[in-house]
Amino acid sequence: MLDPVLLRQRPAEVAERLAATRGYSLDASALESLEAERKQIQSRTQELQNLRNTRSKAIGQAKAKGEDVAPLMAEVAGIADELKASEARLDAIRDEIESIALGIPNLPAESVPLGSDESGNVEQARWGTPRAFDFKPLDHVELGARNGWLDGDTAAKLSGARFTVLRGPLARLHRALAQFMLDLHTGEHRYMEVNVPLLVNADSMRGTGQLPKFEDDLFATAVGESKRYLIPTSEVPLTNIVRDEIVEDAQMPLRMTAHSMCFRAEAGSHGRDTRGMIRQHQFEKVELVTIARPAESDAEHERMTRCAEVVLERLGLPYRRMLLCSGDMGFSASKTFDLEVWLPSQATYREISSCSTCDAFQARRMQARWRNPATGKPEPVHTLNGSGVAVGRAMIAVMENYQQSDGSIVVPDVLRPYMGGIDVLR
């Protein structure tokens, strides 16, 4: 969430910035009214607490003197009733303010371009040259279906739309991609591999910003009174590892990676990318998460994005880096780079990685802090997350960019050690 001090002291300024950058409408007057009432009720609550303590002490003194304490006891009882009501109202106001704060998106960094949608994104760089085919390239569905390797019909029978069954060498290629990414990030890029739960509680979803705003896009399970959520990305459990913790300076930056299943309801996709594996309810991703010192988060953002770029370069896949505009960023992000890979069948670039810095936005929600050696005091950490990269989309890009005229697929050199001697998928 945003800095509570900023919301308390300058709500109108925050509302203006959110409207201009995010298209988000914040009722600053309502927030100011609640804050004024909170101050008044909190002041009265403290007065009543002091008065109760004073009168209670007086009762003890009167008893010691053998005096009639009935009037004092009646007064204390009245104070207690008012105090109880005052505390209840104070809690209600705080809950209302927190509810508003939890629904407010992060403020974009100053370097983020203004824009309302993806048309406002800015291309930063390109790598590689899209291959010139001397035949009409097939899409990944046609390439996979010819051999029964990619089977949406069986998946629909098992689970419904937006699921896929992979078989044979294509299933192995999918696994090889994940193994290659993990080896690269844990070795050369020095991220610590972590195996995380796929089911998390509401506190974890709230900590990284999925709740309460995006509950419709989550899959949930319930056993008895216990409700848990299937993770939309391993960013959620990885980042929440430091929830309610104070990280020592010597541990930072704390860089973690995980290969996991991801689950998304795709509630807002409105029928987009229903063909094949572009947009699935279940997919796999190798995630990168960094817990950083605030002064180093910009450099870590660049480093993380570069780690994702190296994956695509080692695979020989042309891509471009996009700086997202203010209206196209995720809820928790203050700045985001998207990497888009070239898909020959569509003759366009499609997102394969999104790398974001969230500054202290998630940390405040999670109460995640580090001990600043300069002050000796706990302060909010900065959190960063990125795809390093989406495994299914990487497989799609390899299939389409490495296809041959007979429908076979050449295995990129970097993946061959993981393929058990398979150099070409026939």
Secondary structure, DSSP 8 states (H G I E B T S, - for coil): ---HHHHHH-HHHHHHHHHHHT-----HHHHHHHHHHHHHHHHHHHHHHHHHHHHHHHHHHHHHTT---HHHHHHHHHHHHHHHHHHHHHHHHHHHHHHHHHTS-----TTS---SSGGG-EEEEEES-----SS----HHHHHHTTTSEEHHHHHHHT-SS--EE-HHHHHHHHHHHHHHHHHHHTTS--EE----SEE-HHHHHHHT-TTTTGGGS-EEEETTEEEEE-SSTHHHHHHTTTT-EE-GGG-SEEEEEEEEEE---TT-TTTT-STTSS-SEEEEEEEEEEE-GGGHHHHHHHHHHHHHHHHHHTT--EEEEE--TTTS-TT-SEEEEEEEEETTTTEEEEEEEEEE-TTHHHHHHT-EEE-TTTSSEEE-EEEEEEEEEHHHHHHHHHHHTB-TTS-EE--GGGGGGTTT--EE-
